Amino acid sequence: MRSIAAPCLAPGPTGVAVRTRLKHLTVEDEEVLRRVGAHLGSLAARDLKARCADGVDHDSRTWAARKRVLTPVSSARWAGSITRSTHEQWALARRSQAAHLRSLQAGIATLRRRLSLPVDARGTKKAPGGYRSRREWHAKARRLAALEDRLAAVRAD
């Protein structure tokens, strides 16, 4: 038989958020929390506006400047947290926009390919054929125009 090794302590999971509810709050406590939340929320909204104005020209210097603006009206810890979260929010929006752009391009390529085929052309295992009727072909041609307009708007942004 195998011998059993001595027990060891396994590290806890990382990135876990612990949530708790505040209980037995007085009316005054609730009002203070509401006001603090409104204040921090307005700071975050203002910082997000500044971050969006920076656009892709953002660097550590502009990040530090945004943090310096927030520090006098909150604290260094809250300012750092707000600037980090707004930066991550902006980055997520940009990644989502890029994914939307790729999705539009793929849809346009598919529609163009199928519209180039004759009506009722058979497809293969790897690619669909032409549309089944002139009516469907016409509807898809209109859809292609709408997607191309949306793609131009996304690219302009």
Backbone hydrogen bonds, N-H to C=O, Kabsch-Sander energy under -0.5 kcal/mol:
donor,donor_aa,acceptor,acceptor_aa,energy
10,A,8,C,-0.6
19,R,17,A,-0.6
30,E,26,T,-2.2
31,E,27,V,-2.0
32,V,28,E,-2.4
33,L,29,D,-2.5
34,R,30,E,-2.3
35,R,31,E,-2.4
36,V,32,V,-2.7
37,G,33,L,-2.5
38,A,34,R,-2.2
39,H,35,R,-2.5
40,L,36,V,-2.9
41,G,37,G,-2.3
42,S,38,A,-2.2
43,L,39,H,-2.1
44,A,40,L,-2.5
45,A,41,G,-2.3
46,R,42,S,-2.3
47,D,43,L,-2.4
48,L,44,A,-2.5
49,K,45,A,-2.0
50,A,46,R,-1.9
51,R,47,D,-2.7
52,C,48,L,-2.6
53,A,49,K,-1.9
54,D,50,A,-1.6
55,G,51,R,-1.3
57,D,54,D,-1.4
58,H,55,G,-0.7
63,W,59,D,-2.1
64,A,60,S,-2.4
65,A,61,R,-1.9
66,R,62,T,-2.2
67,K,63,W,-2.2
68,R,64,A,-2.4
69,V,65,A,-1.7
70,L,66,R,-1.5
71,T,67,K,-2.1
73,V,70,L,-0.8
74,S,70,L,-0.6
74,S,71,T,-1.0
79,A,75,S,-2.9
80,G,76,A,-2.3
81,S,77,R,-2.1
82,I,78,W,-2.9
83,T,79,A,-2.6
84,R,80,G,-2.1
85,S,81,S,-2.4
86,T,82,I,-2.6
87,H,83,T,-1.9
88,E,84,R,-2.4
89,Q,85,S,-2.3
90,W,86,T,-2.4
91,A,87,H,-2.4
92,L,88,E,-2.4
93,A,89,Q,-2.1
94,R,90,W,-2.2
95,R,91,A,-2.4
96,S,92,L,-2.6
97,Q,93,A,-2.3
98,A,94,R,-2.3
99,A,95,R,-2.2
100,H,96,S,-2.4
101,L,97,Q,-2.3
102,R,98,A,-2.3
103,S,99,A,-2.3
104,L,100,H,-2.5
105,Q,101,L,-2.4
106,A,102,R,-2.3
107,G,103,S,-2.4
108,I,104,L,-2.5
109,A,105,Q,-2.3
110,T,106,A,-2.3
111,L,107,G,-2.5
112,R,108,I,-2.7
113,R,109,A,-2.2
114,R,110,T,-2.4
115,L,111,L,-2.6
116,S,112,R,-1.5
117,L,113,R,-0.6
117,L,114,R,-0.6
120,D,131,Y,-3.5
121,A,118,P,-1.7
124,T,127,A,-2.9
130,G,121,A,-0.9
137,W,133,S,-2.3
138,H,134,R,-2.6
139,A,135,R,-2.1
140,K,136,E,-2.4
141,A,137,W,-1.9
142,R,138,H,-1.9
143,R,139,A,-2.1
144,L,140,K,-2.4
145,A,141,A,-1.7
146,A,142,R,-2.0
147,L,143,R,-2.5
148,E,144,L,-2.4
149,D,145,A,-2.0
150,R,146,A,-2.2
151,L,147,L,-2.6
152,A,148,E,-2.1
153,A,149,D,-1.9
154,V,150,R,-2.3
155,R,151,L,-2.5
156,A,152,A,-2.0
157,D,153,A,-1.3
